[in-house]
Amino acid sequence: MTEVTSITSGSLIAAEKVKGTNVYNQAGENLGTVDDIMIDKVSGRAIYAVMSFGGFLGMGKKHNPLPWGTLKYDENKGGYVINMDKKQLQDSPNYDIGSDFKWTPEYGRKVDSYYKAPSYWK
């Protein structure tokens, strides 16, 4: 562990500690885990959490980008809670884990539109 990550507390968290954090729906079902964070290079703000979702025995898992504002941290669960069910996630913009996916502004607008989140992409 680096010195920086050992000193985070309160509402701060190191990105390396977010990876692997569980994501739940409001019914308490575990939907997946955060695999990565998309950060704006200029502002330094977290824009998306990329969650792994679905699949069976490691096959068919998808990456589902979630606008950061859709995640609420729940200290009791030790994870993030989103206001969605499994069906909504299955229908959301996603891509296969391990694919040659290329993020574009158009894809970002599609994600933002699906989640009815303010679009970061102008």
N, CA, C and O of each residue as an XYZ file, in Angstrom:
488
protein
N       0.845     -1.167      0.000
C       0.000      0.000      0.000
C       0.897      1.238      0.000
O       1.877      1.315      0.741
N       0.538      2.201     -0.848
C       1.324      3.422     -0.901
C       0.970      4.321      0.268
O      -0.073      4.164      0.902
N       1.853      5.261      0.540
C       1.612      6.183      1.655
C       0.321      6.969      1.455
O      -0.414      7.198      2.415
N       0.031      7.387      0.215
C      -1.166      8.176     -0.051
C      -2.421      7.395      0.307
O      -3.319      7.942      0.946
N      -2.504      6.139     -0.087
C      -3.724      5.378      0.185
C      -3.868      5.030      1.659
O      -4.977      4.757      2.118
N      -2.794      5.033      2.392
C      -2.912      4.710      3.814
C      -3.424      5.884      4.631
O      -3.842      5.700      5.775
N      -3.400      7.102      4.061
C      -3.853      8.259      4.828
C      -5.264      8.709      4.476
O      -5.752      9.671      5.069
N      -5.942      8.049      3.530
C      -7.292      8.479      3.175
C      -8.254      8.130      4.301
O      -8.134      7.090      4.948
N      -9.209      9.023      4.517
C     -10.220      8.788      5.545
C     -11.417      9.667      5.265
O     -11.403     10.465      4.327
N     -12.450      9.527      6.072
C     -13.655     10.329      5.881
C     -14.281     10.025      4.535
O     -14.540      8.865      4.213
N     -14.528     11.068      3.744
C     -15.168     10.868      2.449
C     -14.172     10.636      1.322
O     -14.583     10.450      0.176
N     -12.891     10.642      1.610
C     -11.882     10.372      0.584
C     -11.580      8.884      0.511
O     -11.578      8.183      1.522
N     -11.324      8.417     -0.709
C     -10.917      7.025     -0.896
C      -9.977      6.970     -2.088
O     -10.179      7.671     -3.081
N      -8.975      6.156     -1.991
C      -8.044      5.964     -3.095
C      -8.715      5.102     -4.161
O      -9.467      4.181     -3.843
N      -8.435      5.411     -5.435
C      -9.044      4.666     -6.540
C      -8.764      3.175     -6.421
O      -9.627      2.358     -6.745
N      -7.568      2.807     -5.959
C      -7.247      1.379     -5.854
C      -8.138      0.656     -4.837
O      -8.307     -0.561     -4.908
N      -8.709      1.417     -3.886
C      -9.602      0.803     -2.910
C     -11.035      0.699     -3.426
O     -11.815     -0.109     -2.923
N     -11.389      1.511     -4.429
C     -12.725      1.446     -5.015
C     -12.869      0.193     -5.865
O     -13.932     -0.427     -5.889
N     -11.794     -0.183     -6.568
C     -11.835     -1.377     -7.412
C     -12.165     -2.592     -6.540
O     -11.524     -2.846     -5.519
N     -13.187     -3.330     -6.979
C     -13.615     -4.508     -6.239
C     -14.730     -4.235     -5.244
O     -15.259     -5.171     -4.643
N     -15.101     -2.968     -5.056
C     -16.182     -2.626     -4.131
C     -17.510     -3.116     -4.707
O     -17.788     -2.925     -5.891
N     -18.317     -3.743     -3.871
C     -19.612     -4.260     -4.305
C     -20.578     -3.144     -4.641
O     -20.520     -2.052     -4.076
N     -21.479     -3.446     -5.588
C     -22.570     -2.548     -5.965
C     -23.868     -3.307     -5.724
O     -24.029     -4.438     -6.181
N     -24.787     -2.680     -5.008
C     -26.061     -3.278     -4.634
C     -27.205     -2.469     -5.214
O     -27.037     -1.297     -5.549
N     -28.381     -3.101     -5.335
C     -29.575     -2.313     -5.625
C     -30.233     -1.972     -4.294
O     -29.744     -2.376     -3.238
N     -31.328     -1.240     -4.336
C     -31.956     -0.798     -3.091
C     -32.599     -1.937     -2.312
O     -32.901     -1.791     -1.127
N     -32.810     -3.082     -2.984
C     -33.344     -4.257     -2.286
C     -32.238     -5.031     -1.577
O     -32.514     -6.014     -0.890
N     -30.978     -4.593     -1.740
C     -29.860     -5.233     -1.076
C     -29.199     -6.345     -1.873
O     -28.278     -6.995     -1.379
N     -29.663     -6.579     -3.125
C     -29.043     -7.599     -3.970
C     -27.689     -7.121     -4.468
O     -27.548     -5.972     -4.885
N     -26.697     -7.994     -4.427
C     -25.378     -7.668     -4.961
C     -25.449     -7.782     -6.477
O     -25.715     -8.859     -7.011
N     -25.210     -6.666     -7.175
C     -25.310     -6.633     -8.634
C     -23.978     -6.866     -9.328
O     -23.947     -7.329    -10.468
N     -22.894     -6.555     -8.665
C     -21.574     -6.682     -9.274
C     -20.556     -5.917     -8.464
O     -20.783     -5.597     -7.297
N     -19.422     -5.623     -9.097
C     -18.362     -4.881     -8.423
C     -17.820     -3.790     -9.333
O     -17.911     -3.878    -10.557
N     -17.261     -2.772     -8.720
C     -16.608     -1.706     -9.475
C     -15.276     -2.247     -9.974
O     -14.448     -2.704     -9.187
N     -15.075     -2.191    -11.281
C     -13.823     -2.656    -11.887
C     -12.867     -1.507    -12.184
O     -11.650     -1.692    -12.201
N     -13.420     -0.328    -12.416
C     -12.566      0.800    -12.767
C     -13.329      2.094    -12.569
O     -14.541      2.098    -12.355
N     -12.598      3.187    -12.646
C     -13.177      4.521    -12.540
C     -12.692      5.319    -13.735
O     -11.505      5.295    -14.061
N     -13.606      6.027    -14.391
C     -13.250      6.920    -15.491
C     -13.187      8.328    -14.902
O     -14.173      8.838    -14.370
N     -12.010      8.948    -15.007
C     -11.768     10.261    -14.410
C     -11.508     11.275    -15.513
O     -10.768     11.003    -16.459
N     -12.126     12.452    -15.384
C     -11.865     13.523    -16.339
C     -10.430     14.010    -16.168
O     -10.020     14.364    -15.063
N      -9.671     14.028    -17.255
C      -8.254     14.417    -17.195
C      -8.057     15.861    -16.749
O      -7.062     16.177    -16.095
N      -8.995     16.742    -17.097
C      -8.820     18.159    -16.798
C      -9.289     18.512    -15.387
O      -8.549     19.131    -14.623
N     -10.527     18.117    -15.038
C     -11.079     18.506    -13.733
C     -10.636     17.574    -12.610
O     -10.620     17.963    -11.443
N     -10.276     16.342    -12.968
C      -9.920     15.358    -11.950
C     -11.118     14.700    -11.295
O     -10.957     13.917    -10.359
N     -12.321     15.004    -11.773
C     -13.547     14.439    -11.199
C     -13.796     13.028    -11.711
O     -13.517     12.720    -12.870
N     -14.323     12.174    -10.841
C     -14.783     10.849    -11.262
C     -16.067     11.048    -12.061
O     -17.011     11.674    -11.579
N     -16.103     10.516    -13.275
C     -17.271     10.682    -14.141
C     -18.093      9.398    -14.206
O     -19.322      9.445    -14.149
N     -17.419      8.250    -14.324
C     -18.101      6.963    -14.405
C     -17.425      5.940    -13.506
O     -16.213      5.976    -13.293
N     -18.233      5.032    -12.986
C     -17.726      3.809    -12.383
C     -18.018      2.722    -13.404
O     -19.136      2.638    -13.912
N     -17.042      1.897    -13.710
C     -17.258      0.789    -14.638
C     -17.452     -0.460    -13.786
O     -16.537     -0.918    -13.101
N     -18.672     -1.000    -13.848
C     -19.047     -2.128    -13.013
C     -19.064     -3.414    -13.831
O     -19.521     -3.416    -14.975
N     -18.569     -4.505    -13.255
C     -18.737     -5.811    -13.897
C     -20.072     -6.374    -13.437
O     -20.439     -6.268    -12.267
N     -20.791     -6.976    -14.381
C     -22.153     -7.415    -14.103
C     -22.472     -8.655    -14.928
O     -22.054     -8.769    -16.080
N     -23.209     -9.575    -14.333
C     -23.743    -10.721    -15.055
C     -22.742    -11.831    -15.260
O     -21.694    -11.886    -14.617
N     -23.092    -12.704    -16.167
C     -22.226    -13.824    -16.486
C     -22.396    -14.973    -15.513
O     -23.099    -14.882    -14.507
N     -21.717    -16.064    -15.859
C     -21.754    -17.264    -15.036
C     -20.382    -17.912    -15.102
O     -19.876    -18.199    -16.187
N     -19.782    -18.140    -13.942
C     -18.444    -18.726    -13.855
C     -17.432    -17.965    -14.714
O     -16.570    -18.561    -15.359
N     -17.555    -16.641    -14.707
C     -16.610    -15.806    -15.440
C     -16.912    -15.649    -16.915
O     -16.230    -14.888    -17.601
N     -17.919    -16.350    -17.426
C     -18.282    -16.268    -18.845
C     -19.452    -15.303    -19.020
O     -20.399    -15.316    -18.234
N     -19.382    -14.470    -20.051
C     -20.490    -13.583    -20.388
C     -20.604    -12.345    -19.529
O     -21.608    -11.637    -19.604
N     -19.594    -12.061    -18.708
C     -19.647    -10.848    -17.897
C     -19.553     -9.619    -18.785
O     -18.880     -9.628    -19.816
N     -20.221     -8.590    -18.381
C     -20.248     -7.327    -19.108
C     -19.685     -6.217    -18.232
O     -19.674     -6.318    -17.006
N     -19.225     -5.170    -18.874
C     -18.884     -3.930    -18.186
C     -20.039     -2.967    -18.394
O     -20.464     -2.716    -19.522
N     -20.532     -2.439    -17.304
C     -21.610     -1.457    -17.344
C     -21.090     -0.150    -16.767
O     -20.871     -0.052    -15.560
N     -20.887      0.862    -17.619
C     -20.489      2.168    -17.085
C     -21.687      2.825    -16.391
O     -22.783      2.885    -16.949
N     -21.466      3.306    -15.194
C     -22.504      4.001    -14.433
C     -22.043      5.428    -14.187
O     -20.933      5.632    -13.694
N     -22.873      6.433    -14.520
C     -22.487      7.795    -14.134
C     -22.228      7.836    -12.630
O     -23.007      7.298    -11.843
N     -21.137      8.473    -12.240
C     -20.730      8.472    -10.835
C     -21.854      8.955     -9.920
O     -21.985      8.475     -8.794
N     -22.661      9.896    -10.394
C     -23.751     10.444     -9.587
C     -24.856      9.447     -9.275
O     -25.688      9.708     -8.406
N     -24.882      8.299     -9.969
C     -25.917      7.297     -9.683
C     -25.547      6.410     -8.505
O     -26.384      5.662     -8.000
N     -24.293      6.490     -8.063
C     -23.809      5.664     -6.957
C     -23.900      6.422     -5.635
O     -23.505      7.584     -5.541
N     -24.410      5.764     -4.650
C     -24.449      6.325     -3.293
C     -23.734      5.341     -2.382
O     -24.079      4.160     -2.349
N     -22.740      5.818     -1.642
C     -21.997      4.918     -0.765
C     -22.794      4.636      0.500
O     -23.294      5.560      1.141
N     -22.912      3.366      0.858
C     -23.619      2.930      2.056
C     -22.593      2.326      3.010
O     -22.063      1.245      2.757
N     -22.318      3.026      4.103
C     -21.307      2.556      5.062
C     -21.682      1.216      5.674
O     -20.809      0.387      5.932
N     -22.979      0.993      5.910
C     -23.409     -0.276      6.508
C     -23.130     -1.466      5.598
O     -22.778     -2.547      6.071
N     -23.286     -1.266      4.301
C     -23.022     -2.335      3.337
C     -21.553     -2.392      2.945
O     -21.075     -3.419      2.462
N     -20.837     -1.293      3.151
C     -19.449     -1.233      2.707
C     -19.355     -1.250      1.192
O     -18.373     -1.732      0.628
N     -20.388     -0.716      0.532
C     -20.428     -0.701     -0.926
C     -21.343      0.393     -1.429
O     -21.890      1.183     -0.659
N     -21.494      0.418     -2.738
C     -22.324      1.425     -3.385
C     -23.711      0.872     -3.656
O     -23.876     -0.324     -3.898
N     -24.716      1.754     -3.615
C     -26.098      1.385     -3.892
C     -26.560      2.212     -5.085
O     -26.320      3.418     -5.157
N     -27.231      1.535     -6.023
C     -27.822      2.230     -7.165
C     -29.319      1.943     -7.172
O     -29.776      0.932     -6.637
N     -30.061      2.835     -7.779
C     -31.516      2.716     -7.833
C     -31.910      2.006     -9.135
O     -32.566      2.594     -9.995
N     -31.505      0.744     -9.270
C     -31.805     -0.050    -10.465
C     -31.978     -1.507    -10.069
O     -31.497     -1.947     -9.024
N     -32.673     -2.243    -10.922
C     -32.743     -3.687    -10.718
C     -31.913     -4.380    -11.806
O     -31.371     -3.728    -12.699
N     -31.826     -5.698    -11.716
C     -30.992     -6.459    -12.660
C     -31.461     -6.283    -14.100
O     -30.633     -6.192    -15.006
N     -32.753     -6.236    -14.326
C     -33.297     -6.085    -15.685
C     -32.854     -4.755    -16.291
O     -32.448     -4.699    -17.451
N     -32.936     -3.683    -15.496
C     -32.508     -2.371    -15.999
C     -31.025     -2.392    -16.366
O     -30.625     -1.801    -17.369
N     -30.215     -3.066    -15.563
C     -28.784     -3.161    -15.876
C     -28.541     -3.989    -17.132
O     -27.668     -3.654    -17.932
N     -29.299     -5.063    -17.315
C     -29.136     -5.883    -18.509
C     -29.419     -5.079    -19.772
O     -28.797     -5.300    -20.811
N     -30.361     -4.148    -19.676
C     -30.750     -3.335    -20.833
C     -29.892     -2.087    -20.999
O     -30.024     -1.377    -21.995
N     -29.024     -1.814    -20.047
C     -28.217     -0.588    -20.080
C     -27.062     -0.712    -21.070
O     -26.699     -1.822    -21.460
N     -26.481      0.417    -21.480
C     -25.290      0.350    -22.333
C     -24.200     -0.457    -21.626
O     -23.901     -0.224    -20.455
N     -23.618     -1.402    -22.349
C     -22.577     -2.241    -21.770
C     -21.689     -2.759    -22.887
O     -21.989     -2.594    -24.070
N     -20.607     -3.380    -22.499
C     -19.722     -4.014    -23.476
C     -19.071     -5.225    -22.835
O     -18.953     -5.310    -21.612
N     -18.649     -6.162    -23.676
C     -18.047     -7.406    -23.184
C     -16.699     -7.140    -22.530
O     -15.883     -6.377    -23.047
N     -16.479     -7.776    -21.394
C     -15.170     -7.706    -20.743
C     -14.164     -8.391    -21.659
O     -14.416     -9.485    -22.163
N     -13.037     -7.748    -21.869
C     -11.994     -8.308    -22.727
C     -12.144     -7.939    -24.192
O     -11.311     -8.324    -25.013
N     -13.201     -7.194    -24.537
C     -13.383     -6.795    -25.932
C     -12.492     -5.598    -26.253
O     -11.915     -4.983    -25.356
N     -12.389     -5.281    -27.519
C     -11.599     -4.123    -27.963
C     -12.463     -2.865    -27.960
O     -12.455     -2.091    -28.917
N     -13.196     -2.673    -26.886
C     -14.111     -1.535    -26.777
C     -13.339     -0.225    -26.795
O     -12.274     -0.119    -26.187
N     -13.873      0.769    -27.489
C     -13.273      2.106    -27.551
C     -14.326      3.114    -27.096
O     -15.383      3.245    -27.712
N     -14.021      3.823    -26.011
C     -14.947      4.827    -25.478
C     -14.958      6.029    -26.406
O     -13.900      6.512    -26.810
N     -16.151      6.519    -26.750
C     -16.301      7.709    -27.583
C     -17.258      8.678    -26.899
O     -18.029      8.270    -26.031
N     -17.220      9.961    -27.277
C     -18.202     10.903    -26.717
C     -19.642     10.463    -26.996
O     -20.516     10.653    -26.150
N     -19.899      9.878    -28.173
C     -21.248      9.412    -28.498
C     -21.690      8.317    -27.512
O     -22.837      8.293    -27.066
N     -20.753      7.415    -27.184
C     -21.085      6.360    -26.232
C     -21.355      6.970    -24.854
O     -22.284      6.549    -24.164
N     -20.558      7.948    -24.453
C     -20.774      8.625    -23.177
C     -22.145      9.284    -23.107
O     -22.820      9.215    -22.081
N     -22.555      9.925    -24.203
C     -23.884     10.545    -24.235
C     -24.980      9.484    -24.138
O     -26.013      9.718    -23.511
N     -24.760      8.311    -24.760
C     -25.726      7.212    -24.691
C     -25.876      6.726    -23.241
O     -26.990      6.496    -22.772
N     -24.760      6.573    -22.548
C     -24.786      6.155    -21.138
C     -25.532      7.200    -20.305
O     -26.426      6.864    -19.528
N     -25.156      8.465    -20.476
C     -25.793      9.539    -19.706
C     -27.292      9.603    -19.963
O     -28.079      9.805    -19.038
N     -27.685      9.430    -21.224
C     -29.096      9.468    -21.589
C     -29.858      8.308    -20.946
O     -30.958      8.501    -20.430
N     -29.283      7.113    -20.975
C     -29.953      5.940    -20.390
C     -30.222      6.153    -18.901
O     -31.304      5.834    -18.408
N     -29.244      6.688    -18.197
C     -29.383      6.873    -16.749
C     -30.010      8.211    -16.377
O     -30.153      8.542    -15.200
N     -30.382      8.976    -17.411
C     -30.956     10.310    -17.195
C     -30.062     11.151    -16.297
O     -30.525     11.851    -15.397
N     -28.765     11.058    -16.572
C     -27.742     11.796    -15.816
C     -27.342     13.008    -16.640
O     -27.374     12.957    -17.870
N     -26.968     14.090    -15.983
C     -26.470     15.245    -16.744
C     -25.300     14.795    -17.607
O     -24.378     14.133    -17.131
N     -25.354     15.162    -18.879
C     -24.304     14.705    -19.783
C     -23.023     15.504    -19.585
O     -23.010     16.735    -19.598
N     -21.963     14.756    -19.403
C     -20.634     15.335    -19.303
C     -20.129     15.727    -20.679
O     -19.292     16.620    -20.814
N     -20.645     15.051    -21.704
C     -20.151     15.202    -23.079
C     -20.910     16.312    -23.776
O     -22.134     16.257    -23.897
N     -20.201     17.296    -24.223
C     -20.803     18.441    -24.927
C     -20.883     18.163    -26.402
O     -21.359     19.005    -27.163
